[in-house]
C-alpha cells in the first residue's frame, strides 16, 4: 500500500504542479541546447576497436611514436609537368602536410642539395616511381600524407588550402581525409533536412489518424523536447559516432511517438466519460504508465543489447538510443500531462471528424488470405534465414564513404579511371638494422600489388648518412624505437583481393620482423572490424531475441504466446535482410546488426497489440470473429506507428549521402513495412491456428493467478473463474498506442 500511495502522490504532483514541471523542462532544454554544439562527432571507425584487436594495438604504438596521419589523393587536370611540380611544392609547404608524392619525383629530385630540404619528399630515390604512375595524358596525381589524423582541424585547414591551390574546377579530390571532411560538413545539413521533412510528413499522418488539428502539433513538440534533451546530454560521453549522430534523433522521433499519442487518447477517454480534466488526467497517467513503460521496455531491450558488442560503436549507439527512449518516456509522463491540460481548450476547439472510421473490409480480406500467407511464410522463413548471411558485406571506411552522386565519390572514380588505385598502408618495424630495413622495402616492391614502399634506408642516395639529415626529416620515418615504411597497394580499401594483399604484406613484414612489427591502414583495420563484427552478430541477435522474449513472457505469462508474437517480426527481419542479396546489392554489416535489433525492439509492439486484442475479443467471440475484430481494431494503430517509422527510414535513405546512413534508413523503412504486413496477416493466422493451445495456456495462467491470490488473502480457490483481465486490459488499451480512441 505504501508503494501504491507513493505512486498516487507522484501522479498527483505531475497533474497539479504542471507549472513547476514546465519550468524544469524549459531550463533543461535550454541547457541541452547550449551543450548540443559541444558534442564532438567521431568519424574514425578504428576508435571503436577493442584493445585486443591487432590494429588497435598498432595504432596506439604509432600514435605514441609518430602520430596517426590522414591521407588524400589529388589529381590536377590539364597541367604540364613543370606546373605540376610547382603545385606539389606549394602543397608540400603547407602547415599540416607531411609528405606529397608527385610526378616530379621521377626527374631531378637530387639535383643540387635538394635532398637536404626540410621536406621528406626530397629524399625519394629516382628508381621508386615512373612518370606514368603520377603523370598521364596531362593529368598529374599527388598522394598526400598529413601530419595529423583525418578529423584534425589542422588537416581540414590544409585541405581547404589545397582546394585553393589546385582549384575546385581543375582538381579531383579523394582519400580518407577528404571524405571525412566532406562527411562532417554535409551530415548536419542532411540530418536537418531529413528531420524537417519527417516532421511535416508525420504531421500529415497524425492529422489523418487523429481527431484534433491541435494534437499533432502537441505530439511533435513533446518529441522535439525529448530529442533535444537526448542530443544535448550526449556531452556526458564527450563524443559520439557519426552513425549515432546521424540516426539517433530521427529514430527517437519515430519509435517513441506512440507514447504521447497513447497518453493523450487515454486522457480523452476519461474526459469524455464526464470526469473533471485534472481527475481525468490522474486516471490517464495511472493507466497509461504501465503500458507506456512496457512498450518502452521492448525498445530499450533492443537497443541495450548493442552495448554488448565488442566493436564499441554498438555501445555508442546503444547508450544514446536507450537514453533517447528514457528522455521520451520522461517527457511524456511528466511534461505531456502539463501541456495537455494547458492546451485542453484549444484541443477541444480544433476537434474534427475521424478521417478513417474502420477497417472492416480490410480485416475480412486479411482473414481470408491467412492460409496462403501462413504457407508462404513457412516456405520463405528457412531460405531467408540462411539467405541473409549470403549478402556481400562491407565493414570498414568504404562502408561509410560518400555514395554515388557526391563530389567525393565521382572524383574518386575519375582518379581511379586515369591512374592505378593507391591504398596506403604504414608498416612499423623495430629500429635496428638498416640493411634489413632496405631488404624489406625491396621485397615489398617485388610484389605486383605494391606501387611503392618508402623507407628511410631505401630512399637515401648511396654514401649519405642519416646523421647528415636534419632531425625534422629523419623523425618522419624513424624514432629511437621504430622505423616507419610508407607502402602503397594497388587495390581498393575493401575487397577480397585487398584483404588477400594485406595478409600477404603482413606475412612479408613478419618474416623479416617476427616480433613488435605492425601493419596499419584502412584495409588491415577493416579486416579486424570484419572479424569482430561477425562474432558480435551472433551474440547480439541471441541476446536481443532472449531479452524481448522475456519481456513478452512477463506480459502474457505463457510459453506459446511469446513464440507466436515474435515469429512474424523475425520472419520480417529475415526477409528484410535477404532482399539485398536477391537484388544483388551490398550490405553494410554495422547496419545489418543494428537494424536487426532495432526492428525487433521497435516493431514487436505491433505483435503484442494484435495478440492482446485477439485474446480480449476471444472472451466473447470464436477464433474467426476474434481474429477479424483484432485486425480491425489494431490496423490504424499499427499503420500509424509503422507508417511513421517507414517515413523516417526512407527519408534517411533519400537524403543522406553517406552510404552507411542511407542503407540503414532503407533497412529501417523496409523493415517497418514488412513487420506491418506480417503482423496484420501472418499473426492472426497463427493465433487462429493455435487457438486451442493458447486457450489452454491462458486457463493455466489464470488458475495460477487465482491460487496466488487465494494464498495471499487466505481465500478458498474457486474451481473455475474468469480469466484475469488486468494485464490484458492494460495491454489492450495499448491499441490506442497508434493514437486512436474508439
N, C-alpha and C positions, 0 to 999 in steps of 0.2 A: 504493500500500500504506500510505503514511503517513497519508493521509486516512482510509482504512479502519480503521487502528489507532486513530486518534484517536476515531473513532466508537465503536469497541469499548470504549475506555476510558470514554467518556461513558455508554454503556449500562450498563457495569459499575458506575459511580458511582451512576447512577439506581437500580439494583436493590439495591445493598448499602449505600448511605448514605441510606436512606429516612428515618431519624430526623432528619437534618440538613435534608432537603428539607421534611419536615413542619413543622419549626420555622420555616424560611424562609417557608413559605406562611402559617403562623399569624401571624407578625409582619406580613407584607404584607397579610393580610386585616384585621387589627386597624387598621393604618394607613389602609387604604382605607375601612373602616367609619367611622373618625373623619372622613375627608375628604369622604365622600359628602354629608353635610348642607351642606357648604360650597359645593358646586357650584351655581351660580346657574342658573336656568331662564329663558330669554328667550321672551316670547310675541309680540313685535313682528316681523312678517314684513318690515317695511321695513328692519330692521337687516341683512338679508341681500341687499339690493340692491347691485349693483356700483357703484363710483364713477362710472361713465359714465352711469348712469340719471339722468334729469332729477329724479325725486323725491328721489333720494339727495342730489343737489347742493342742492336746495331745502331739504331737512331740515337739512343741515349749516349753511346760511345762517341758517335760522330758529332753530336751537338756539343759534347764536352770538349772535343778536340778541335773541330773545325767550324761548327755550326751546321745548320741544315739548309742548303741553298735551294732557292726556287729556280725554275728553268723556263726558257721560252725559245721559240723559233721565229725568225723574221725573214720574209722574202721580199726583196725590193725589185720591182718590175722596171723594165726599160732603163737599165743602168749600165754604164761602162765599168770595166774592171778598176780603173783609176778612181772613179766616183764611188764605187762600192768600198774601196779601201778607205776613202775619207769618211764615209758613213760609219764603217766599222770602228774606225779610230775615235770618232765622236761618241759613239755608244760606249766604247771601252773607257772613255774618260769620265763617264757619268758616275756620280756617287751612288753606291749600291750595286754596281756592276762589277763582278769579279773576273769574268772571262768571256771573251767573244771570239768565236772561231768563224772565220770567213774565207772568201776566195783568195785574198791577197797573201794568205799564209803559205801558198804554194810557190811564191815568187821570191822576192829578195828580202825575206824577213831578217836575215842575218847580215845584211849589208851594213857596213859601219859597225856601230856599237849598239844597235837597236836591241840586242838581246839583254842589255843591261837596264832596259827601261823598267819602269815601275809596273808595267802590265805583264801579266803571266803569258799573254799571247805572244810576247816577244821571244819566248823560249822554244816555241814549237819547231820541230825539225822539218826540213823540206820534204822528206820522204813520207810523212804521215798522211798527206792528203793529195788528191789530184784535183785539178781545176774543175773537172766535171762534177765533183762532189758538191761544190759550192757556187759554181757559176755555169749557167746553161741558157742558151737562147736569149741572152740579155737579161736574165733573172739572176740576182745574187742572193744566196742564202746565208744566214748567220745563226749559229747556235749560241745562245746567251745563257750564262750561269750567273746568278745573282749572289750577293754576299749573304743575304738573309733569306728566310723562307717565303713561300708563295703569298702568305697573308700579311707579310710585314708591310708597314707603312712606307719604309724605305724602298722596298721592291715595287710597290704600287706607284710611288713617285717616279721611280726610274722608268717604269713602263709608260707613264704619261709623257715623259721627256722623249722616250723612243718614238712614240706616236708623232711628236712634233718634228723630230729629226727626219724621220722617214716620210711622213705624210700618210694620212689615212687612205687617200685615194690611190697612192702608189704602192702601199705595202700590204702584205698579208701577215697576220699576227696569230700565233698559235702557241701551244705549250701550257703546262700546268699553271704557271704564274699568270698568264694572260687569261686563261679560263677562270681561275679563281677570282681575279679582279672583276671580270665581266659578270660572273655569277653574283658577286656581292652587290654590284651596282643594280642589277636587274631584279634581284629576288624581292626586295622590299616593294618595288613598283608593281611587280606581278601579283604579289600576295594582296596588296591593297586593292588592285583592280578586281581580283577574284572575290575578295570579301564584299566589296561594294556591289558587284553583280549578284552575289549569293544573297545578300540582304534583300535586294529588290525582288528576286525570284521567290525567295522564301516568304516574303510579304504577300506576294500574289497567291502562293499555295495556301497560306494561312487565311487569307481573305476568302478564298473559295471554301475552305473546310471549317471555318468558324462562323459565329453568328453575330459578330460585332465588328464594326470597322476599326474600333479603338484597340481591340485585343491584339492584333498582330504587332502594332507599334509597341505595346507593353511587353510582349514576349521578347521582341528583338532588343529592346532597351535593357532588359534584365540580363540577357545573354551577353550583350556587349560589355556590361559592367563586369560580369564574371570573366570574360576573356581578358579584359584589361588587368584585372586583379591577378590573373594567372601569368600573363606575359610579363608584367612588371615585377612580380615576386620571383621570377626566374633569376633575378640578380643574386639570390642566395646561392646559386650554382656557379656564379662567376661568368660562365659562358655556356651556351647550348649549341648543339649541332645545327648546321644549315637545314638538315632534314626536319628536325623538330621545329625550328623557327618557321619553316615553310608550311608545315601541315597542322601544327598544334591548334592554332586559333580557329581555323576554318572547320577542323574536325570536331573541336569542342562545341562550336556553334551547332553542328549537325546532330551530334549524338545526345546532347543534353537539352535540346529544345523541348522535348516531351515533358520534362519535369514541371516547367512553369505552366504549360498547357493543362496538364492534369490538375494542378492545384487550383487554377482559375475556374475550371469547369466543375470541380468538386464544390467549390465555394458557391458557384451559381446554382447548383442543385439545391443546396441547403437554403440559400436566399429565396429561391422560388417556392420553397415549402412554407414560407411565412416567417422565418426567423429574422431577428434584427441583424444587421450586417456584421457587427462585431461578434455576436454569438455564432452566426453562420461561419465566420472565418475561423473561430476557435475549433468548431467541429471539423471544418475542412482541413485545417493543419493537422489535427489529431489523426484524421482518417488517411490523409494523403502521405503523411510522414513515412509510415511503414512501407507503402507501395513505392514511393519515390526512392527511398533508401534501398529497397530490394532491387529496383531497376538499376540504380547506380552501382550496386554491388556487382552485378554481372559484367558491366562495362569495365569497372575498376579491376576485376579479376583478369579480364582480357589484356589490360594494359600492364598490370603489375608483373605478370609472368615474364614480360620483356626484360625486367630488371635482372632476371637470372641469366641473361645472355653473357657469354664470356667476352664477346665483342661488345664493348661497353656503350656503343651507340644505342643499344637496346635499353640500357639503364637510363640513358639520357631521355629517350623518347618515353619510356615507361613512367618515369617520375614526373615529367612535365605534364603528360596527358592525364595521369592519375590526379595530380594536383589541380588540373583544369576541371575535372569532374567534381572534385571536392569544392572548388570555388563555385561551380554551378549549383551544387546542392545547397551550399550556404546562402547563395544569393536568392535562390528560390524559396527556401524555408524561412529566411529572415527578412530580406528586403522585399520580396514579392508580395507578402501579405500587406505590408505598409503601402506599397504602390497601388495595389488593387483597391484598398479602402480609400486612398486619396483620390483615385480617379474613377471611383464607382459610378458617380453620376454621369460622367462622360461615356463610360462603357454602356450604361443603360440607354442613353440618348442615341447612341450610334448602332443600336441593335438592328439587324436586318434578317430577312427570312433565309433559312438554310438553302444554299445553292444545290447541294446534293442531299436528297432525302433518304434514299435507301438503295440497297444493292440486291434486291430480290432476284432479279433475272440473272445477275452475275453469280449469285450464290448457288442457284439451281444448276447453272451451267458448270460451275466448278465441281459440284457433286456428281454430275453426270459423267464427267471425264475422269473420275477418280481412279477407275481400274486401269485405263491406258497410262495415266500418269504414274501410278504405282509400279506398273510393269516396266515402263521406260526408265524410271528412276533406278530400279533394281539392276537393269541391264547396263546403265551408264555408270553406276557408282563404282564398281570394281575397276573398269578400264580407266576411269578418270582418276581414281586413287593412285594408280601406277603412272598414268599419263602426266600428272603434274610434276613428277620427278624427271621427266624426259625433256623438259624445256631447255633451251640454250640460255644459260645464265651468265650474267655479268656480275662482278663482285667489287671491283675497285674504282679508280678515279674515272675510267671510261663510263662507268655507270652513272656518275653524277655530272658528267660533262654536258655542255650545251648541245641541244638537239638540232636536227636538220632545220634549215631556215634561219639560224642565228649566224651572226658575223663570224664568231669563233669557229663554228663547225664548217662553214663554207671556206674560210681561209685555210683551215687545216686540210681540206680536200684539195684545194689549189696547190698548196705546198707539196703534198704527197704526190700529186699528179706530175709535177716537174722534177722533184728530187726524191731520192730514197727516204724512207722513214728514218727518224732518229729517235730512238728510245734510250734516254740517258740513264746509265747505271753507274754508281760510285762503288769502288772497291777499296776497302781499308785493310791494310796488312801491317804486321809489326815492323817497326822501323829497325833496319839492321843491314842486311847485305844489299848493296847497290846492284851487284851482279844478278842476284836472284830476282830483284825487282824488275830489272831490264828484261830478264828471261821471261818473266810472267807477262809483261807487256807484249813481247814478241809472240809468245804462244797465243795470247788472246787475238792478236791481229791475224793469225793464221786461220782463224775460224771464219767461214764465209758470211756469217750473220753479223760480224763485227765491222763497223765502219772505221773506227779508230780506238786506240787506247792510249791516253795521255798519262805518262808517269814522269816524275822528276828525273829518274835515272835514264829514261829513254828520250828525253827532249833536249838535254844539253849537248852542244857541239862537242866533238871529241877533244879531250885535253882541258876542258873547262871544269874547274872545281866548283861544287855547290857553295863552298865557303866564299867564293868570289862574288856571289849574287847578294843583293840586298835582302834583309830579313822579310820585307814586305812581299817579296817574290817567293822565297822558299817556304814561308809559312802557309802558303795556299795549297801546297801539295805535301808538306811534311811537318810533323811536330816531333817532339822528343820521343814519343811513344809509337806513333803511327805514320805510315806513308799512305797517300791517297792517290788512286788512279781514276781518271775520268774515262768511262767506256761508253761508246755509242753503239747500240744494237740496231740493225736494220729490220726492226719489227714494230708492230703496233704495241701498245702498252698491255693489251689484254686479248689473248687468243691462245689456243692450244700450242701453236708454233712458238709464240712468245714465251710461254711457260717452259717449253722444252729447251729453248735457247737459254733462258735464265738458269735453268737447272744445270745445263752444260757449262755455262760461265762459272757458276758457283763450284762445280766439280773441278774445273781447272784451277781456280784460285785456291781451293782447299788442298789440291795436290802439291802446290808449292808452299802453302802456309796452312798446315793442318789445324793449328790452334790459333785462337784470337784473331781470326780474319773474318771480314764481314762483307756482304754484298747488299747494297742498298739502292732502292729505286722503286718506281711505280709498279713494275712487274713483280719483283720479289715481295713487295708489300701486298699486292693483290693475291699472290699465292697463299700467303699467311691468312689473309682475310677469308679466302675461299675455304681453306681447311677448317678455320674456326667456325664460320657461319654454317657449314654443313653439319657440324656437330651440334651447334646451337639449335638448329631447327627441330631435330628430334626431341630434344629436351623441352623446348618451349611449347611445341604443339601438344605434347602429352600433358604438361602442367596446365596449359590453358584449358584443354578439354576436361581434365580432372577438376580444376577449380570451378568451372562453370557447371559441371555436372553436380558438384557438391552443393552449389547454391540452388540449383533446380531441385535436387533431392530434398533439401531443407524446406523448400516451398511446397512440395507435393507429398512428402513422406511416403514415397513409393519408389520401387526399383524400376518398373517398366516405364512409367510415365517420363522420367528424365531421359531415358533412351529414345523414346518416340519424339520428345521435344527437340533433342539435339540432332537427330538424323537429318531432317530437312536442311538445317544450316550447314552441317558437314558436307552433305551432297552438293549444296550450293557452292561451298568453298572449293571442293574438288573440281566442279565444273568451271568455276571462275579461273582457277589456276591451270586448267588444261586447255582452255580456249587459245592462249598464246601459242601453245605447241601446235594446235590444229591449224592456226593461221600462219604459222612459220615465223612468229615474232620472237624476239629475245626477251628475257625477263631479268629484272634486277633482283638479286637474291635478298637484299635487305628488305625491299618492298614485299617480296614473297612471304617472308617471316612475319613482318609487322601487320600486313593486311590480313593474313590468316587469323591472327589473334584478334585484330580489330573487328573483322567481320563476325567472328563468333561472339565476341563480347557485346557488340553494338546491336546485332540483329536477333540474338536469342530471345529478346523480349517479345518479338513478333510471335514466336512459337509459344512462349509462356502465356501470352494474351489469348491466342487462339485456343489453347488447351484449357485454360480456366473458363472461358466462355462455353466451351463444349461440355465440360463437367457440370457447370451450373445449369445449362439447358437440359442436360441428360437427366436431371432430377425429375423433370416434368414431361419429358419427351422420349421417344425412342431414338435409337442411334442415328437414323437417317435425318429426322427432323432436327435433332440436336446439332448435327454437322452443318446442315444448311443454315440454321439460325446462328451458329457460331461464326460462319463465314460472313453472313450478312452484318453481324454486329462488329466484327473485327476489321473488316476491309478498310473502312475510312481511316481508322487509326493507323493501320499498317501502311496504307498508301501515303498518308500524310508524313509519317516518320520516315519511311523508306524513300519517299519522293525527295524529301529534304536532303537525305544522305546521298542520294543519286545525283542531285543537282550540284552539291558541294564537290563530290568526286569528279564529275565531268568538267566542272569549272577549273579545277586544278589541272586536269588533263589538257584543256584547250588554252589555258592562259600561261602555264609555266614553260619556260624554255629549257629548264633543267630536266634531263631525261628521267632521273630518279623520281622527282616530284610528279612529273607528268604521268609516268606509268603507275605510280601509286594512286593517283587520282582516278585513272581509268579502272584500276582494280577495285577501288572502293565503290565507284559508281556502278560498275557492272555487278559487283558482289551484292550490292543492295537490291538491285533488280532481281537477280536470281534468288536471293533469300525471300523476297516478297512473293515471287511466283510459286516457289516450292512450299512456303508456309500456307499459302491460300489454296493450294491444290493437293500436294502430297500429304501434308499433315492431317487434314480432315479425313483423307482416305485411310491413313494408318489408324487414327483414333477410332474410326468406324469399324475397321477390320479387327482390331484388338479390343473391341468394346467389352467383351465378357471378361477377359483377363484384367482389364483396367478396373471394372466394377468390383471384381473380387478383391483386388488390392486396396481399393478405396474402402471397401467394407472392413477389411482387416485394420486399416489405418484408423477408421472410425472407432472400431472396437478397442484398440489400444488407447486412444484418447479418452474413451469413456471409463476404462479401467483406471487410468491415471487420475482422472477427475474424481472417481469414486474413492480411491485411496486417499487423495488429498483432502476430501471433505467428509471421508468416512461414511459414504452413502452406499446403498446397495447398487450393484451394477445391473442395469436393465438388460434383458436378453436381446432386445432389438431397439435401436434408436436411429433417429435420422442422422445422416452424415453431417458432421460438423461443418459449418459453413463460414466460420470466422475468417480463416486464412483465404478461403476460396472467394468470399465476398470482397475482401481487400484486393485480391489479385484480379477479380472480375471487374472491380471498379477501374482497374488499370486499363480496361477497354477504352476509357476516356483518355488514355495516355496520348493518343494522337490529337487530342484537343476537341473531343466531341461529347455532347451530353444529350441523352435521349429523354 
